[in-house]
Amino acid sequence: MSPRVSLDHLDRIEVRGLRARGRHGVLPAERELGQEFVVDVVLGLDTAPAAAGDDLSRTVDYGSLASRLVAVVEGEPVNLIETLAERLAAVCLHDATVAEAEVTVHKPSAPVPHPFTDVAVKIRRSRP
């Protein structure tokens, strides 16, 4: 990240509505049957170096990132979507150009015994 950018003034790359099937949850049926999860990520970074050189290697390849995020959702099950969100944030922050990541994990088919639109956990993590 260049010195001109502070965390309050980062550029953003957003990937919204990424869908993948996972087996996350505390109920046996959630583990056995699985369900669709929807992930939104907002990455904070300085995009100026990439734009100046029109160089993908100086920014986030969001196609590749999406594949890595889907692999986590489809991978090892966890009980809580809070844990899943932490794992997804770690994937985002693995890219050295990313200074912060906001991750929202939506569980639209959560086992809630009342009509609802969505259940989601949103976290924000940044480099120390």
N, C-alpha and C positions, 0 to 999 in steps of 0.2 A: 504494500500500500504506500502511496506517495505521501510525503510529509504534509501536503496541503490539505489533506482530508482528515477530519475528526469523525468520531463515531456518530456525532449529531448531524453530519453532513455527507453521509455516504450515498453513493448511487445505489440503485436497487435493480436486481434481476428477480423476477417473480415467475414461479411455476405454480399454476393453480389447477386444482381439479384432477390431479394425478390419481388414477384408480388402479387398485391392485387387490387381489383376494388374499386374505390372511386368516390365520387360525388363532387370533389373539382374543383373550377373555378369560374370565374365571369359571364360567360354566362349561360343563362337559360338552354340551351341544355346540358351543362356539368353537371348541378345539376340534371336534369331529367334523362338523359340517363346513366350518369357515364362513366368512362373509366378506363383502366388499368394504374396503377402507378407502377414504379419499384424503389425499395429502396436498396441502398448500405449503410452499416454501417461499420466503422472501429473503433474499441474500443481500447483505450490505457490503459493498466493495467500491473501490475506485475504478471506474470503467475508462477513465481518460487514457491510460497507457494503451489499452487495447484499441480504443477508437483512433488514437493518434497514428498507430501503425497498422490499423485494420487487421489486427493479429489475434486470432482465436486463442493462441497459447498464452495470452496475457489477460484472459478473462475466464469465465466459467462456461464450459461446454454443457449447456443445459440438457442436451439430448443424452449425453453420457451420464450426467447427474441423475436424470430421471430413471435411467436403467439401474443405477446403483440404489436409488431409493426404493424402487419396485422390488429389487432383490431382498432388501431388508423387510419390507412388508410381507413378502411371500416366504420369508425365511423362518428362523427359529421363533416359535410362539412365545409370547409373554402374557402375563395376566392383565397388565394395565396398559392403556393407551398412553399414559404418562411415560412409561418405560419405552414404548415404541417411539414416542416423540423424541426422547433423549437420544436414542440410537440414530434416528434420522438427522438430528442436529449435528451429531458427531460426523456423519457422512458429509454433510454440507461444509463443516469447518475443516475437514481434511484437506480441502483445496486451499492452498496458501494464499490465494487472492481474496478469500472471503474473510472479512473481519467480524461479521455477525450474521446470525441466521435466526429467522423466526419461522417456526414450524407449527402448523396446525394439522392435527390428525382428527378427521371426522369419522364417526362410526354411525352411519345413518340407519343401520339395522340393529342398533344396540337393544338388548333385552329390557326394554322399559315398558311397564304394563299400562301405559297411557299414551294417547296420541301425542306425537312430537315430530318435529321436523329434523332435528339433528342433535347429536351429542358430539362435542369436540373438546379437545385439549389444545391450548396454544401455549408455546414456550418461546422464549427468546434467549439465545446463548451467544456469547461473544468470546473472542480470544482474550486471554488474561493481559 
